[in-house]
Amino acid sequence: YTKGYTSVHSHGDPSTKYANLVKIGQGASGGVYTAYEIGTNVSVAIKQMNLEKQPKKEL
């Protein structure tokens, strides 16, 4: 199920690394998008979170 899964934390703008970002969901902790990685055209899912609004900041 998680084959190929990687955990990435970035403060950068995802539009510089990914193309065709499409918002597919929104929850209490952030939005979820699908996109394609520029250069490889690999389909990815991106969760954008506002860390300042998270209840457990130590995590």
Secondary structure, 3 states (H helix, E strand, C coil): CCCCCCCCCCCCCHHHCEEEEEEEEEECCEEEEEEEECCCCCEEEEEEECHHHCCCCCC
